[in-house]
Amino acid sequence: MASFRNLTARDIMVRKIFVLRPHIDVCDAARVMLKHRIAGVPVVDLSGHYLGMFSEKSCLSMLLAMEYENSPTTEIGHFMDTSARVVYEDTDVLSIVDIFLNEPYRRLPVIRENKELVGLVCRREVLKSFYNSIVNKQRAPQDSGILFFSSVTDRSESPIAP
């Protein structure tokens, strides 16, 4: 595995993710999110191009709009966050960490230059990658210049002297 600082979004992103279409009803979207314990879902068009994020916060915005403004629609396309931050496949992991530390995002859609959604990076994926890089460093054999030999033998083959 590459060292942590050399990783990119491509290396750590989750590829199998839930996505929603903009015409989906908010209640249906909320049901999916609650059932699968997902706090935010990318919204894509029929071609898989990223349009925005629909999150728990988006649901709350919709509730307020329905309650106070008598909003005529409940399609998520009207309540998704179209200005949510995205990263590209080649965005380095330290830039992603910086975004997570300095901006309110918990997840970042990973897109290609043509806006095609290819994955999602969450804080947990970054933490998991960091942890794995530390563990792999600790497990890496270190050349101490000493050579050890060991063997396993059956007790009957090497009895203890009487």
C-alpha positions as CSV (number, residue, x, y, z in Angstrom):
1,M,0.0,0.0,0.0
2,A,1.2,3.5,-0.8
3,S,2.2,5.8,2.0
4,F,-0.8,7.8,3.3
5,R,0.4,11.1,1.9
6,N,0.6,9.6,-1.6
7,L,-3.0,8.4,-1.6
8,T,-5.7,10.0,-3.8
9,A,-9.5,10.0,-3.7
10,R,-9.4,7.2,-6.2
11,D,-7.5,5.0,-3.7
12,I,-9.8,5.5,-0.8
13,M,-13.2,6.2,-2.2
14,V,-16.2,3.9,-1.9
15,R,-17.4,2.9,-5.3
16,K,-20.6,1.1,-4.5
17,I,-22.9,3.8,-3.2
18,F,-26.6,4.7,-3.1
19,V,-27.6,7.5,-5.5
20,L,-30.9,9.3,-6.0
21,R,-32.6,10.9,-9.0
22,P,-33.8,14.5,-8.7
23,H,-37.5,13.6,-9.3
24,I,-37.6,11.2,-6.3
25,D,-40.1,12.2,-3.6
26,V,-38.5,13.4,-0.3
27,C,-40.3,10.7,1.7
28,D,-39.0,8.0,-0.5
29,A,-35.5,9.4,-0.2
30,A,-35.8,9.7,3.6
31,R,-37.0,6.1,3.8
32,V,-33.9,4.9,1.9
33,M,-31.6,7.0,4.1
34,L,-33.2,5.9,7.4
35,K,-33.3,2.2,6.4
36,H,-29.6,2.2,5.4
37,R,-28.4,4.6,8.0
38,I,-27.1,7.1,5.4
39,A,-26.8,10.8,6.3
40,G,-26.3,12.0,2.7
41,V,-26.8,10.7,-0.8
42,P,-25.5,12.0,-4.1
43,V,-28.1,13.0,-6.7
44,V,-27.4,12.1,-10.3
45,D,-29.1,12.4,-13.7
46,L,-29.9,9.4,-15.9
47,S,-26.3,9.5,-17.3
48,G,-24.8,9.3,-13.8
49,H,-23.6,12.9,-13.8
50,Y,-23.5,14.5,-10.4
51,L,-26.1,17.2,-9.7
52,G,-25.9,17.7,-5.9
53,M,-26.2,16.1,-2.5
54,F,-29.4,15.3,-0.6
55,S,-28.8,15.0,3.1
56,E,-30.6,15.0,6.4
57,K,-30.1,18.8,6.4
58,S,-31.9,18.9,3.0
59,C,-34.8,16.9,4.5
60,L,-35.0,19.4,7.4
61,S,-35.0,22.3,4.8
62,M,-37.9,20.6,3.0
63,L,-39.8,20.2,6.3
64,L,-39.5,23.9,7.0
65,A,-40.5,24.8,3.4
66,M,-43.6,22.6,3.6
67,E,-44.6,23.8,7.0
68,Y,-44.1,27.5,6.6
69,E,-44.1,28.2,2.9
70,N,-46.6,25.5,1.7
71,S,-44.0,24.3,-0.8
72,P,-45.8,22.8,-3.8
73,T,-43.2,20.1,-4.5
74,T,-41.6,17.4,-2.5
75,E,-39.1,16.3,-5.2
76,I,-35.6,16.2,-3.8
77,G,-34.2,18.1,-6.8
78,H,-35.7,21.2,-5.3
79,F,-34.0,20.7,-1.9
80,M,-30.6,19.1,-2.8
81,D,-27.5,21.1,-2.2
82,T,-26.1,21.9,-5.6
83,S,-23.2,23.8,-4.2
84,A,-21.8,21.0,-2.1
85,R,-18.1,20.5,-2.4
86,V,-16.8,17.7,-4.7
87,V,-13.3,16.3,-5.3
88,Y,-11.8,14.6,-8.3
89,E,-10.3,11.2,-8.5
90,D,-6.7,12.6,-8.4
91,T,-7.3,14.8,-5.4
92,D,-4.6,14.0,-2.9
93,V,-5.6,12.7,0.6
94,L,-4.1,15.6,2.5
95,S,-6.3,18.0,0.5
96,I,-9.3,15.9,1.4
97,V,-8.2,15.9,5.1
98,D,-7.9,19.7,4.9
99,I,-11.5,20.0,3.6
100,F,-12.8,17.7,6.3
101,L,-11.1,19.7,9.0
102,N,-12.0,23.2,7.8
103,E,-15.4,22.8,6.1
104,P,-18.6,21.3,7.4
105,Y,-18.6,18.2,5.1
106,R,-18.7,14.6,6.3
107,R,-18.7,13.1,2.8
108,L,-17.3,14.3,-0.6
109,P,-18.6,13.0,-3.9
110,V,-15.7,12.0,-6.2
111,I,-16.3,13.0,-9.8
112,R,-14.5,13.0,-13.2
113,E,-13.9,16.1,-15.3
114,N,-17.2,15.4,-17.1
115,K,-19.1,15.5,-13.7
116,E,-19.6,11.7,-13.8
117,L,-20.0,10.4,-10.2
118,V,-17.5,7.6,-9.6
119,G,-17.5,7.3,-5.8
120,L,-17.7,8.9,-2.4
121,V,-15.1,9.7,0.2
122,C,-16.2,9.9,3.8
123,R,-14.3,10.8,6.9
124,R,-14.3,7.2,7.9
125,E,-12.5,6.1,4.7
126,V,-9.8,8.7,5.3
127,L,-9.4,7.5,8.9
128,K,-9.3,3.9,7.8
129,S,-6.6,4.6,5.2
130,F,-4.5,6.5,7.7
131,Y,-4.9,3.6,10.3
132,N,-4.0,1.0,7.7
133,S,-0.9,2.9,6.6
134,I,0.3,3.2,10.2
135,V,-0.3,-0.5,10.9
136,N,1.4,-1.5,7.6
137,K,4.5,0.6,8.6
138,Q,4.7,-1.1,12.0
139,R,4.4,-4.6,10.4
140,A,7.0,-3.9,7.7
141,P,10.1,-6.0,8.3
142,Q,13.0,-3.8,9.4
143,D,16.5,-4.9,8.4
144,S,18.4,-5.1,11.7
145,G,21.3,-7.1,10.2
146,I,20.4,-10.0,12.5
147,L,19.3,-13.3,10.9
148,F,17.0,-15.5,13.0
149,F,16.3,-19.2,12.4
150,S,13.5,-21.2,14.0
151,S,12.0,-24.5,13.5
152,V,9.1,-26.6,14.8
153,T,9.8,-30.2,15.8
154,D,7.8,-32.9,17.4
155,R,8.7,-33.3,21.1
156,S,9.4,-37.0,20.5
157,E,12.1,-36.1,18.1
158,S,14.0,-34.0,20.6
159,P,13.5,-35.5,24.1
160,I,14.8,-33.6,27.1
161,A,17.9,-35.2,28.5
162,P,17.2,-37.4,31.6
